[in-house]
Amino acid sequence: MNFNLHGLDIYLWTPTTPDLPKEFRTMKLTLISNRGTRIYPPPAPEIDLLDYPRCRFESDTVVSNEDIDALVLHITELGWTWVKCQKLFRNDEGENLYSQPY
């Protein structure tokens, strides 16, 4: 079975919901979650936010490691501090091999 790279979860260090580009190359910002709860796109429930929101960028097409590197660099150049990144893979049948937020 093959695995295909389709995006990135990037965790930022910020006490607020980050205002990030909605698209980068073929990847789109599909969600921001905090403590496992989706807060973007709206509507978002009222919860106490932690300092490490997860920002998910996904692509319908396969992306390269270079695309992921470029996205991380772009977010860094925008002034955001990231603390962790996790690549997102799908299998040959198109099933996500990563979890979904609540």
C-alpha positions, 0 to 999 in steps of 0.5 A: 500500500502506498501513502501520499502526502496531502498536507500539513498540521502546523502548531503555532505558539500564540494565545489567539486564533491566528489569521493565516493565508487561506491558500498556499500553492495547492493547499487550503487552510481547512481548519484551525482547532484548539484543544481538539475543538474546531474553531475555524471555519466558524461558528466556533464554540466558546472555549478557553484557548490554549497557546498551541492551535493546530492549523491544517492545510490540505490539498486534493492533490499530492504535494511534495516535501518541498511544498511543505517546507515552503509553507512552513517557511512562509508561515515563519516569514509572516511572523508566526512561531511554530512549535510542531509540524505533522505531515498528513498522508492518505492511502491509495484509496484516498482515505485520510491517515490522520484524525479529524477534530471534534 
